[in-house]
Amino acid sequence: MVAVADFDASGGLVPRARDLSDLNTFALVSQASAYVQLRSAGDLPRLAELATRYESLLVLGGGSNVVLPSAIGGLVAHVALRGVRLVGEDEESRIVEAAAGESWHDFVTQCVARGWDGLENLALIPGTVGAAPVQNIGAYGVELCDRFAGLTAYDLHSRRWVDMEAAECAFAYRDSIFKHEPGRWVITAVRMRLPKRWQPVLEYPDLRRYPGLAAAPTARDIFGAVCEIRRSKLPDPATLGNAGSFFKNPVVPANRYEALQARFPGLVGYPHGGDAYKLAAGWLIDRCGWKGRRMGPVGVHERQALVLVNYGGASADDVLTLAAAVRSDVGERYGVELEIEPVVVAAPRR
Ligand code: EPU
């Protein structure tokens, strides 16, 4: 990679044009006219100043949960802050902090290797540490918010550094305050609380069924199992562009779930909170016949219907056209509305 200066002589950030296809896991072709990389905390106040000159700001981490338009007119800030450290410890737990630009999976791998257990169920999730709180990543029975200790962010509105606790982040299923106010905060570091009296989390059906995890598994065993399960059904973005689950699993009231189950006996759903059920959207899409189907350069993955994939050269329009067709079929057949999970970045106003 050619090192084009991101900084001028005074240390100011200098935006430049950049193709973002290697910075989003969907591998969508997307041309940014003003791109900067943030490499140190000192860049944040400069970013706040620079952002006032643009109509929008997109903060990009690993690009694993976004659908980027073909052209981006606003400012794009790519977070590349690095570092992992132990910042607190008592009898109960360790607090481990990772900088926002670290790869999430590398962070999990490092923790498990050091015996800092608790994140193993979240292995192999693509993306960066800084993006993890945005959608409150979750897999195999654990969500980020279950282990979250706090984060540091720069508030571009007040131009102040803030430390935020879980309650302030408003975490919910694949949701947080950061999804609702995009462009306000730049998350620079995330802290996780890892219990010293670790207990395995094995409720998720795929893990319960996994051979070898029945008797006293270690965090390393679970880490290995999660990696293997994910590799067996989810496409690797390095070889087939995708943004993980493209739809959220819809949450419906219990009576609606029962009515659906009576009509569609194989329906997959799990209790969610008091009087609600989370339906497996992958099952609904699969039963509508979409699994493995292609539409131009995009398609529905052949092993996991919840994942849309880019076979090469796709644009956001291709992806959103396919998503609309899938949503329409699921809506018609099951009366259930699917919500898109990744952040769809708006195309510039013409
Ligand atoms: N199913 C089908 N056909 C499919 C896909 C799934 O019938 O094509 C059925 C499965 O047989 C299973 C059920 O649907 O009974 C659930 O499937 P799976 O265990 O694969 O999980 P999921 O609900 O589809 C969610 C998360 C994943 C996460 C897994 C494991 C969401 C939107 N997705 O998928 O997260 O890895 O559980 O915890 O909540 C992501 O967010 O990007 C992601 C991959």
Boltz pocket constraint, residues with backbone or C-beta under 6 A from the ligand:
constraints:
  - pocket:
      binder: B
      contacts: [[A, 138], [A, 139], [A, 140], [A, 141], [A, 204], [A, 206], [A, 234], [A, 243], [A, 244], [A, 245], [A, 246], [A, 247], [A, 248], [A, 249], [A, 268], [A, 279], [A, 280], [A, 281], [A, 282], [A, 283], [A, 284], [A, 286], [A, 291], [A, 301], [A, 303], [A, 304], [A, 305], [A, 306], [A, 341]]
      max_distance: 6.0
